[in-house]
Amino acid sequence: MQQYLDILNKAITEWTAEPRPASRLMPAHQLSEQLDISLGEDGASLKQLEQAVKDYLHFNPDVAQPDFFKLLYSGQNDPALLGDWITALSNATMHTYQVSPVATLMELELIKQWNALVGFDDGEGVMVPGASQANLIGMMLARHKACPDYKTKGPQGQTLVAYVSDQAHYSAQKAVNVLGIGTDNLIPVVSDDNGCMRPDALKSAIQKSLSLGHTPFYIGLTAGTTVVGAFDPVEECAAIARRHNLWLHIDGAWGAPVLFSENHRHLLANSHMADSVSWDAHKLMNVPITAAVILVKEKVQLSCCCSGGGGEYLFHQDENASFNLGERSIQCGRRADALKVWLSWKAIGNKGFSDKIDFLQDLKSYCVERVNQHPSLQMMAPATYLNVLFRFQPELDLSEEQLRNLNIAICKKLREDGQAYVDYARYKGRTGIRLIIANGAATQGDIDHLLENILKTGSKLISE
Ligand SMILES: Cc1ncc(COP(=O)(O)O)c(C=O)c1O
């Protein structure tokens, strides 16, 4: 083991310690020629394994660098990293209390805290590998409420219909596919200019489904949309859900952590009006992938909906039976993700996350101010949360397609030159650079540096 610890030590203190480009992306065919990824009959030496680890880290994007703005997480969370390593060391699985006693208690404490933030006074929940699965379970709960027989008998000729905004994450499409609802029965409800679901459009969409003889069953709101960070209006949509007796789910994968902050929790006001909420710990809380939760307002819904029978060999009816989280889950073996979340939460408390949100919101406002000050940069959507969608738009007569190509080229060039890792996205037919401000260690200087590089690179590409 010591030899492997030595490699881990070098990985942390040497290979990833110095500032380095956020990305060293290389086309797949070139990388596969450069590295020997083959497996074979004979085993390899420790030296070869060490080299493989070094190469892995060399070519993988470094999400901890302050010029990494691509994903909905960045920076490094040391207590969570420790938790991840210890989780692997324990190799615990979460189906029963017997094989994961401390992690089970930690997960239950996390769920209690998350529910308190959301406002579910007597809620439950279970950790999942990501919000895609949390959204799937939210929709499955909705299906179970609308058609309790669906679980045992299947669809029986009904057409169930779900509604999300046209800005919702694509996991909604996966969920209707997996649950047998059918992707045609997921209705993308029109969003307003800010990217928020329009309640009037939701009402009309439900009326239309009813007039077709279909059965509406699920409204999926988003708190912090993926491209522009919009928050759908909970109160108005909750009233619509109540009127039609529909399940109301909030996908808070990215935006739910605003609930930590007194200053910003108004963005997700009335979260308690939902029936279920998804929350990714591996996004803004920056716990190493994967860690997420599905929170549910009313107890026992999860076990009713998720249990399938046949687990008697595992779920013994002993004094710890009510602590067996496996009956709430659609997984059997499940990683003990609670430890890393618990350690990082314990290390900084609610206040630590609240400070992080406040700090990042201030940094975002600084960034927006700088973008607005420059005549060649244009904001493309209001930056309510930590997504800044903007573009380089010189005073030239360029078509939308030319502007799209220009901004895509800027992102590519910044990445290739090792200056920054940002990505582009399309919003309401126009393409811009999507900047995600999620690194609690980033500075105003990092933002200035990035914007200068974008301007310089954009001007150079134009002159070429
Ligand atoms: C709003 C939203 N919901 C859900 C997801 C999916 O989350 P995960 O990758 O944890 O499955 C994402 C991912 O970016 C997201 O932005």
PDBQT file of the ligand as one rigid body, heavy atoms in Angstrom, charges set to zero:
ROOT
HETATM    1  C1  LIG A 501     -30.620  21.857 -13.961  1.00  0.00    +0.000 C 
HETATM    2  C2  LIG A 501     -29.952  20.517 -14.041  1.00  0.00    +0.000 A 
HETATM    3  N1  LIG A 501     -30.634  19.421 -13.695  1.00  0.00    +0.000 NA
HETATM    4  C3  LIG A 501     -30.106  18.191 -13.743  1.00  0.00    +0.000 A 
HETATM    5  C4  LIG A 501     -28.810  18.017 -14.170  1.00  0.00    +0.000 A 
HETATM    6  C5  LIG A 501     -28.237  16.633 -14.218  1.00  0.00    +0.000 C 
HETATM    7  O1  LIG A 501     -27.458  16.442 -13.100  1.00  0.00    +0.000 OA
HETATM    8  P1  LIG A 501     -26.490  15.198 -12.936  1.00  0.00    +0.000 P 
HETATM    9  O2  LIG A 501     -25.354  15.437 -13.873  1.00  0.00    +0.000 OA
HETATM   10  O3  LIG A 501     -26.110  15.256 -11.502  1.00  0.00    +0.000 OA
HETATM   11  O4  LIG A 501     -27.258  13.972 -13.285  1.00  0.00    +0.000 OA
HETATM   12  C6  LIG A 501     -28.047  19.119 -14.551  1.00  0.00    +0.000 A 
HETATM   13  C7  LIG A 501     -26.671  18.955 -15.003  1.00  0.00    +0.000 C 
HETATM   14  O5  LIG A 501     -25.990  19.865 -15.374  1.00  0.00    +0.000 OA
HETATM   15  C8  LIG A 501     -28.635  20.406 -14.481  1.00  0.00    +0.000 A 
HETATM   16  O6  LIG A 501     -27.975  21.504 -14.862  1.00  0.00    +0.000 OA
ENDROOT
TORSDOF 0
